[in-house]
């Protein structure tokens, strides 16, 4: 988390990471209209207090937001190593700070020098990332620790000894234009890759529509239609979710995908059922999918049901309204009973099962109208 005070005409405080719409509202508070990229003069860093960000300077706040997301993924030792390394390298601009988050392998921050074996092990883990048990058994960590402290490139800091890793190179991952892909805890349902004129940027949906617009600005693209868009990763593909979103992407574009992602990115949404409902409705455009997701509890979905006999048997065995004594089951014509239920509840057989209305007085047209959503841009508010 990064907390800053910014100033244009007035002063306000912003806590990063935040949504693009929250950032935009904060800029309005200080007298700045909607601009892309978001920019303002940073006059104070409240947290982390030792982050060496240049003050009284107009910074790209979208870069700071990205930096905060990168830092949010650090554990305590990684965060301390990052802070001390950028102070040592005299980095105070967002581009350099972002690149430093991808270069933690260049330093080892040793906070306990009382045990040479621990010093050596910590240094090797910082250098290699991981070591196997077989490799560890062959290493003399105590000797490595002593050598590092005697001849290594060491800088004494408030948090410990910052040791430069021998041979570790600095890699510029962020070029100052498009943000590199990253794995952030708040990424949501899917990652979309947007490419234009040899450059690539990423958005993580669902998010404010403004996040897509900002990606276009970073790509210097005239509009989304001029770009190549792909869904490159999805957190869950239950019920063919990715295939459904890919089809919406081709037909309606990325903004429509973002809208659908907003409504289906919910642990309570049964994605297999939703896929079945799109077949039941005979339509999988974005507005229909969103309405079905909102009104999903108006429908019954039973997996692996193939005919009227299966329908009749399922309801007799599982629905208390239709239970009969076991002695009478031999007299039930399940196929005729299932057909009666299907016709009364507007039931249909779909790929993977059976769908019907829960209430015989409710129709799918009523549900689609009741739960219809505007396909205007969305705002997710705070993060």
C-alpha positions as CSV (number, residue, x, y, z in Angstrom):
1,X,0.0,0.0,0.0
2,X,1.2,3.5,-0.8
3,X,-0.4,6.6,0.7
4,X,0.3,10.0,-0.9
5,X,-0.8,13.6,-0.7
6,X,-1.2,15.2,-4.0
7,X,-1.8,18.8,-5.0
8,X,-3.0,20.7,-8.0
9,X,-5.3,23.5,-7.0
10,X,-6.0,21.8,-3.6
11,X,-4.6,19.0,-1.6
12,X,-6.0,15.5,-1.1
13,X,-4.8,12.1,0.0
14,X,-4.9,8.9,-2.1
15,X,-4.4,5.3,-1.0
16,X,-3.0,3.1,-3.7
17,X,-3.8,0.6,-5.1
18,X,-7.2,2.0,-6.0
19,X,-9.6,1.7,-8.9
20,X,-9.3,4.0,-11.9
21,X,-12.6,5.7,-11.1
22,X,-11.6,6.3,-7.5
23,X,-8.3,7.9,-8.8
24,X,-10.3,10.0,-11.2
25,X,-12.6,11.2,-8.4
26,X,-9.5,12.1,-6.3
27,X,-8.1,14.2,-9.2
28,X,-11.4,16.1,-9.4
29,X,-11.1,16.9,-5.7
30,X,-7.9,18.8,-6.4
31,X,-9.2,20.6,-9.5
32,X,-8.0,18.3,-12.2
33,X,-10.3,17.1,-14.9
34,X,-10.3,13.6,-16.4
35,X,-6.9,13.1,-17.9
36,X,-5.1,10.0,-19.2
37,X,-2.6,9.2,-17.8
38,X,-3.6,10.6,-14.4
39,X,-1.0,13.1,-13.2
40,X,-0.5,15.4,-10.2
41,X,2.2,16.8,-8.0
42,X,3.1,14.5,-5.1
43,X,3.9,16.6,-2.0
44,X,4.1,13.9,0.7
45,X,4.6,10.1,1.0
46,X,2.8,9.0,4.2
47,X,3.2,5.2,3.7
48,X,5.7,3.7,3.4
49,X,7.4,6.7,4.9
50,X,10.8,5.6,3.5
51,X,9.7,5.1,-0.1
52,X,12.1,7.4,-2.0
53,X,9.6,9.0,-4.3
54,X,10.6,12.4,-5.6
55,X,8.5,15.1,-4.0
56,X,7.0,18.3,-5.4
57,X,7.1,16.7,-8.8
58,X,4.3,15.9,-11.3
59,X,4.1,12.1,-11.4
60,X,2.2,9.7,-13.5
61,X,-0.3,8.4,-10.9
62,X,-1.2,5.4,-13.0
63,X,2.4,4.3,-12.7
64,X,2.2,4.7,-8.9
65,X,-1.0,2.7,-8.9
66,X,0.8,-0.1,-10.8
67,X,3.8,0.2,-8.4
68,X,1.5,-0.2,-5.4
69,X,0.0,-3.4,-6.9
70,X,3.4,-4.8,-7.4
71,X,4.4,-3.9,-3.8
72,X,1.2,-5.3,-2.4
73,X,2.3,-8.8,-3.5
74,X,5.6,-8.6,-1.5
75,X,6.1,-10.4,1.8
76,X,7.7,-8.4,4.7
77,X,11.3,-9.3,3.7
78,X,10.7,-8.6,0.0
79,X,9.3,-5.2,0.8
80,X,12.2,-4.3,3.1
81,X,14.7,-5.5,0.4
82,X,12.9,-3.4,-2.2
83,X,12.8,-0.2,-0.1
84,X,16.5,-0.5,0.9
85,X,17.6,-1.4,-2.6
86,X,15.9,1.6,-4.3
87,X,17.3,3.9,-1.6
88,X,20.8,2.5,-2.3
89,X,20.3,2.8,-6.1
90,X,18.9,6.3,-5.6
91,X,15.8,5.5,-7.5
92,X,13.0,8.1,-7.0
93,X,10.9,8.0,-10.2
94,X,8.0,5.6,-10.7
95,X,9.5,4.0,-13.8
96,X,12.7,3.0,-12.0
97,X,10.8,2.0,-8.9
98,X,8.5,-0.3,-11.0
99,X,11.6,-1.9,-12.7
100,X,13.1,-2.4,-9.2
101,X,10.1,-4.5,-8.2
102,X,11.2,-7.0,-11.0
103,X,14.8,-7.0,-9.9
104,X,14.8,-8.1,-6.2
105,X,17.2,-10.8,-7.3
106,X,20.0,-8.2,-7.3
107,X,20.2,-7.8,-3.5
108,X,20.0,-9.8,-0.3
109,X,18.9,-8.0,2.8
110,X,20.5,-9.8,5.8
111,X,18.8,-8.9,9.1
112,X,20.4,-11.4,11.4
113,X,24.3,-11.7,11.2
114,X,24.6,-13.8,14.4
115,X,24.5,-17.1,12.5
116,X,26.8,-17.4,9.5
117,X,24.9,-20.5,8.2
118,X,21.7,-18.4,8.1
119,X,23.5,-15.6,6.4
120,X,24.9,-17.9,3.7
121,X,21.6,-19.7,3.2
122,X,19.7,-16.4,2.9
123,X,22.2,-15.1,0.4
124,X,21.9,-18.2,-1.8
125,X,18.1,-18.2,-1.7
126,X,18.1,-14.5,-2.7
127,X,20.5,-15.3,-5.5
128,X,18.9,-18.5,-6.9
129,X,15.3,-18.2,-5.7
130,X,15.2,-21.8,-4.5
131,X,17.5,-24.7,-3.9
132,X,16.9,-28.4,-3.8
133,X,17.5,-30.5,-0.7
134,X,20.3,-32.3,-2.6
135,X,22.0,-29.0,-3.5
136,X,21.6,-27.7,0.1
137,X,23.3,-30.7,1.6
138,X,26.4,-30.1,-0.6
139,X,26.7,-26.4,0.4
140,X,28.7,-25.0,3.3
141,X,26.4,-22.1,4.1
142,X,28.5,-21.0,7.1
143,X,31.6,-20.5,4.8
144,X,29.5,-18.7,2.2
145,X,28.1,-16.4,4.9
146,X,31.6,-15.5,6.2
147,X,32.9,-14.9,2.7
148,X,29.9,-12.6,1.9
149,X,30.4,-10.5,5.0
150,X,34.2,-10.3,4.5
151,X,34.4,-9.5,0.8
152,X,30.9,-8.8,-0.4
153,X,29.5,-5.5,-1.5
154,X,27.7,-4.5,1.7
155,X,25.6,-1.4,2.6
156,X,24.6,-0.9,6.2
157,X,20.9,0.1,6.4
158,X,18.4,0.6,9.2
159,X,16.8,-2.8,8.4
160,X,20.1,-4.8,8.1
161,X,22.9,-5.5,5.7
162,X,22.1,-5.0,2.0
163,X,24.4,-7.3,0.0
164,X,24.7,-6.9,-3.7
165,X,24.3,-10.3,-5.4
166,X,27.4,-11.1,-7.5
167,X,26.7,-11.1,-11.2
168,X,23.0,-10.2,-10.9
169,X,22.0,-8.0,-13.8
170,X,19.3,-5.3,-13.8
171,X,16.5,-6.0,-16.3
172,X,14.3,-3.1,-17.6
173,X,10.9,-4.9,-17.7
174,X,8.9,-1.7,-17.9
175,X,9.8,0.6,-20.8
176,X,7.8,3.6,-19.5
177,X,4.9,3.1,-21.9
178,X,2.9,-0.1,-21.5
179,X,2.7,-2.0,-18.2
180,X,4.1,-5.5,-18.0
181,X,1.7,-8.4,-17.1
182,X,1.7,-9.1,-13.4
183,X,0.0,-11.6,-11.0
184,X,-1.9,-9.4,-8.5
185,X,-4.3,-10.7,-5.9
186,X,-7.0,-8.3,-7.1
187,X,-6.8,-9.3,-10.7
188,X,-10.3,-10.8,-10.8
189,X,-11.7,-13.2,-13.3
190,X,-9.6,-12.9,-16.4
191,X,-6.6,-11.3,-18.1
192,X,-7.1,-9.7,-21.4
193,X,-4.2,-8.8,-23.7
194,X,-4.5,-5.7,-25.9
195,X,-2.0,-5.3,-28.8
196,X,-1.5,-2.4,-31.2
197,X,1.4,-1.5,-33.5
198,X,3.8,-4.0,-31.9
199,X,3.0,-3.1,-28.3
200,X,1.0,-5.0,-25.7
201,X,-0.8,-4.0,-22.6
202,X,-3.0,-5.9,-20.2
203,X,-6.2,-5.4,-18.3
204,X,-7.6,-7.5,-15.5
205,X,-11.4,-7.8,-15.6
206,X,-13.8,-7.1,-14.2
207,X,-12.6,-3.5,-13.7
208,X,-13.7,0.0,-14.4
209,X,-14.1,0.6,-18.2
210,X,-11.6,3.4,-17.7
211,X,-8.9,0.7,-17.2
212,X,-9.4,-0.3,-20.8
213,X,-9.4,3.3,-22.0
214,X,-6.1,3.9,-20.2
215,X,-4.6,0.8,-21.8
216,X,-5.5,2.3,-25.2
217,X,-3.8,5.6,-24.3
218,X,-0.6,3.7,-23.2
219,X,-0.7,1.8,-26.5
220,X,-1.3,5.1,-28.4
221,X,-4.2,3.3,-30.1
222,X,-7.1,5.3,-31.7
223,X,-9.7,2.9,-30.5
224,X,-10.3,-0.7,-29.3
225,X,-11.4,-1.8,-32.8
226,X,-7.9,-1.0,-34.1
227,X,-6.4,-3.4,-31.6
228,X,-6.1,-7.2,-31.3
229,X,-7.7,-8.4,-28.1
230,X,-7.4,-11.9,-26.5
231,X,-8.4,-13.4,-23.2
232,X,-5.1,-15.0,-22.2
233,X,-5.9,-16.3,-18.7
234,X,-9.0,-17.0,-16.7
235,X,-9.3,-17.9,-13.0
236,X,-12.0,-20.5,-13.6
237,X,-13.2,-22.2,-16.8
238,X,-16.2,-24.1,-15.4
239,X,-19.0,-24.7,-17.9
240,X,-16.9,-23.3,-20.8
241,X,-16.7,-19.8,-19.4
242,X,-13.7,-18.8,-21.5
243,X,-15.3,-20.1,-24.7
244,X,-18.4,-18.1,-23.9
245,X,-16.4,-14.9,-23.2
246,X,-14.3,-15.5,-26.3
247,X,-17.5,-15.5,-28.4
248,X,-18.7,-12.3,-26.8
249,X,-15.3,-10.7,-27.4
250,X,-15.4,-11.5,-31.1
251,X,-19.0,-10.3,-31.6
252,X,-19.3,-7.4,-29.2
253,X,-15.8,-6.4,-28.0
254,X,-13.9,-6.1,-24.8
255,X,-16.2,-3.6,-23.1
256,X,-19.0,-6.2,-23.3
257,X,-16.7,-8.9,-21.9
258,X,-15.9,-6.6,-19.0
259,X,-19.6,-6.1,-18.3
260,X,-20.3,-9.9,-18.3
261,X,-17.2,-10.5,-16.1
262,X,-18.6,-8.0,-13.6
263,X,-21.8,-10.0,-13.2
264,X,-20.3,-13.6,-13.2
265,X,-17.3,-12.9,-11.0
266,X,-19.1,-14.2,-8.0
267,X,-18.5,-17.3,-6.0
268,X,-22.3,-17.9,-5.8
269,X,-22.7,-18.0,-9.5
270,X,-23.0,-21.6,-10.8
271,X,-21.2,-21.2,-14.1
272,X,-22.3,-24.6,-15.5
273,X,-25.9,-23.6,-14.8
274,X,-25.3,-20.2,-16.5
275,X,-23.9,-21.9,-19.6
276,X,-27.0,-24.1,-19.7
277,X,-29.3,-21.1,-19.3
278,X,-27.7,-19.4,-22.4
279,X,-28.7,-22.4,-24.4
280,X,-32.1,-22.5,-22.8
281,X,-32.6,-18.8,-23.7
282,X,-31.3,-19.4,-27.2
283,X,-29.1,-16.3,-26.9
284,X,-25.7,-15.6,-25.5
285,X,-25.2,-11.9,-26.2
286,X,-23.8,-9.9,-23.3
287,X,-27.1,-8.4,-22.2
288,X,-28.8,-11.8,-22.0
289,X,-25.9,-13.4,-20.1
290,X,-25.8,-10.5,-17.6
291,X,-29.6,-10.8,-17.0
292,X,-29.4,-14.6,-16.7
293,X,-26.6,-14.2,-14.1
294,X,-28.6,-11.7,-12.1
295,X,-31.8,-13.8,-12.3
296,X,-30.2,-17.3,-12.1
297,X,-32.2,-18.3,-9.0
298,X,-35.4,-18.2,-11.1
299,X,-34.3,-21.4,-12.9
300,X,-33.9,-25.0,-12.1
301,X,-30.9,-26.8,-13.7
302,X,-30.4,-30.5,-13.3
303,X,-27.2,-32.1,-14.7
304,X,-27.2,-35.3,-16.7
305,X,-30.9,-35.4,-17.3
306,X,-31.7,-36.7,-20.8
307,X,-35.4,-37.4,-21.1
308,X,-38.8,-37.0,-19.5
309,X,-38.5,-40.2,-17.5
310,X,-35.3,-38.8,-15.9
311,X,-37.1,-35.6,-15.1
312,X,-40.0,-37.4,-13.5
313,X,-37.8,-39.7,-11.5
314,X,-35.6,-36.8,-10.3
315,X,-38.5,-34.8,-8.9
316,X,-40.1,-37.7,-7.2
317,X,-36.8,-38.7,-5.5
318,X,-35.5,-35.2,-4.7
319,X,-38.4,-32.7,-4.4
320,X,-40.5,-32.9,-1.3
321,X,-43.5,-31.6,-3.2
322,X,-43.6,-34.7,-5.3
323,X,-42.4,-37.4,-2.9
324,X,-44.4,-40.7,-2.8
325,X,-44.1,-43.7,-0.6
326,X,-41.7,-46.3,-1.9
327,X,-44.4,-48.9,-2.1
328,X,-46.1,-46.7,-4.8
329,X,-43.1,-46.0,-7.0
330,X,-43.8,-49.1,-9.2
331,X,-47.1,-47.5,-10.2
332,X,-45.7,-44.2,-11.3
333,X,-45.3,-43.5,-15.0
334,X,-42.2,-41.4,-14.7
335,X,-42.1,-40.5,-18.4
336,X,-45.6,-39.1,-18.4
337,X,-45.1,-37.3,-15.1
338,X,-41.8,-35.8,-16.4
339,X,-43.5,-34.6,-19.6
340,X,-46.2,-32.9,-17.5
341,X,-43.6,-31.2,-15.3
342,X,-41.6,-30.1,-18.3
343,X,-44.5,-28.6,-20.1
344,X,-45.8,-26.8,-17.0
345,X,-42.4,-25.4,-16.1
346,X,-41.3,-24.5,-19.7
347,X,-38.6,-27.1,-19.4
348,X,-36.0,-27.9,-22.1
349,X,-33.2,-30.4,-22.5
350,X,-29.9,-28.7,-23.1
351,X,-26.3,-29.9,-23.5
352,X,-25.4,-31.4,-20.1
353,X,-28.8,-31.5,-18.5
354,X,-32.2,-30.0,-18.1
355,X,-33.4,-26.4,-17.5
356,X,-36.8,-25.2,-16.5
357,X,-38.4,-22.2,-14.7
358,X,-38.8,-22.7,-10.9
359,X,-42.2,-20.9,-10.8
360,X,-44.8,-22.0,-13.3
361,X,-46.1,-18.4,-13.4
362,X,-42.7,-17.0,-14.4
363,X,-41.4,-16.9,-18.0
364,X,-37.9,-16.4,-19.3
365,X,-39.0,-13.2,-21.0
366,X,-40.1,-11.9,-17.7
367,X,-36.8,-12.7,-16.1
368,X,-34.8,-11.2,-18.9
369,X,-36.8,-8.0,-18.7
370,X,-36.7,-7.8,-14.9
371,X,-33.0,-8.3,-14.7
372,X,-31.9,-6.4,-17.8
373,X,-28.8,-4.3,-17.4
374,X,-27.6,-1.2,-19.2
375,X,-24.6,-2.0,-21.3
376,X,-23.1,1.5,-20.6
377,X,-19.7,1.7,-19.0
378,X,-19.3,0.2,-15.5
379,X,-17.7,1.6,-12.4
380,X,-16.5,-0.8,-9.7
381,X,-15.7,1.9,-7.2
382,X,-13.0,1.3,-4.5
383,X,-10.8,-1.8,-4.5
